[in-house]
Amino acid sequence: MPQIKHEVYVPVPPDVAFAVSQTTGEVRLRWDPFVKVQHLLDGAERPGKGVRTFTKSREGLRMVSKYVSYNPPTNVGMTMLKGPWFLQTFGGGWRFAPEGDGTRAVWKYTFTVKPAWLRRIADPIGTRMLGRDIEQRITAFAAACRDPEVLAAVRE
């Protein structure tokens, strides 16, 4: 199962970094280059373990995922329940640890493509594409951790 990981240092404490990573609505759209539409499902008002989310990417990909862990301010994990036809499995995890005067944020994706016979070709392509995606997202996340409007929203 391919795995992609990127990390970044942000100049905010772990609780703030965690909160930025879990923003929703207009705040999320302000900084996340992947998300076009995202909302919680089943009447949930905030993220948490077991909560399902709907996400539509700017490229039109749709996914329903579920939080499998939610432990502020240290980590969060999700798994895909329903998604693009070419993904059999997909999961993401984010870890936040104090470092100096800020936080080391580590984001990781794992995935399995389908059909299985295509994996030898598709895994490297998926790794490259998702690697670019996670790098863009974590770079945007780092900028959001310096954005006064995003920081004000998560501190409310």
N, C-alpha and C positions, 0 to 999 in steps of 0.2 A: 504494500500500500504506500504510494508516494506521500511524502511529507514536505511541506514548505514552511520555512520559519524565517521571520525577520524580527529585528529588535531595534529599539530606539531609546535614547535617554530623553526624558522630558523634565522641565524645571518646576514641577509641581509635586506635591505629596501623593502617595499612592491612592488615597481616597478620592482626590480630585481627578487623577488620571483614570481611575476606574469609572467615575461618574461620567467623564467625557466620553469614554468608550461605549457607554450604555445610553447615551442621549437618544431621544426619539423626536419625531415630528420635524418642525422647522429647524431646530438646533442641529439635528443629525444631517439634514439636507444642506445645511450651511457648510459643513466640512467634509462629509463622506463622498468621494468621487464615484463610488460604486452604486450607491442607493438612489433610486428615483422615487420609489414609494416604499414605505415600511410602516407596519403597524402591528400592535399586539392583537391576538385573537381571543375568542371566547370571553370577551368582556373584561379581560385583564387590564388593569390600570397602570401597572408597572412591571418591569422585567422581574423574573424570579425563576427558581428551579421549577420545571414542569410547564412553564408558560410557553405557548406557541406563538410564533411570529410569522407574518407574511412579508416577503421582500420581493420587490421587482427592481432589477438592475437597470441602469441607464441603457444597456444593450437589449433590454426586453426579456431577459431571463427571469423566471419566477421560481420562488422557493418557499416552502413552508418548513420551518425549523422549530426545534424545541430546545429550551435551555435544559441541559443535563446537569449543570452545576452553576451556582450563583453564590459566590462567597466574597462579598465586598470586604475589604478593598484589595484582595489578593488575586482572585481568579474567577473566570467565567468560561463556560463551555457550552457549545450547542451542537446539535446533530440535525441533519436534513431528514425530514419526514417525506417530503415530496419535492421533486425538483426537475431540472432539465433532463430530457430523455437520455442523454449521454452519461449521466452520473448515476452509478449504482449506490454509492455512499458518499457523503461529504460531512466533514465535521470541522469545527473551528474552536480554538482555545486561546485565551488571552491571560497572561500572567503579569502581575505588577509587583515589583519589589523595591523597597527603598534603596537608593543609591546616592550617596553624597547628600546634596540639598534637594534632590528630586527623586525620580522614579525610573527604573529600567522596565520598559514595557516590551513583552515578548508576545508576538502573535504567531499562531501556527495553524495551518490547514492540513487536513489529510483527506484523501479522496480515492475512490475506485471508479474507473470508467466501465461502461458496458457498451457493447458486448465484450465478453472476456477475450475473445480471439483478437480483438483490436488493441488490447492493452500494450503490447510491445511497441506499437507505433503511437498510440494515443497518450500513454503515460508521460513521455518526454514533452509532448506538445502541451498537455495539461499542466505539467510542472512549470513550463515556461510561461504559459498564459496566467496561471494562478499566481506564480511568483511575481509577475509584473503587477498583477492586481493587488496583492498583499503589500508589495513595496509602495505602491501609490497610496494605498489606504493608510498605512502606518505613517508615511510622510505627512499626509493630510491630518492624521490624528495628532502628530507632533505639533503641527502648526495650530491646530485647534486648542492645544494645551497652552498656547501663547496668545490666543484670541480673546480680547477682553469681553466680547459679547458672549462667547461660548462659556467662558469661565464664570461670568455673572449668572448665566442661566443655570449652571450646575450648582452654584453656591446658594441659590434661592431655596 
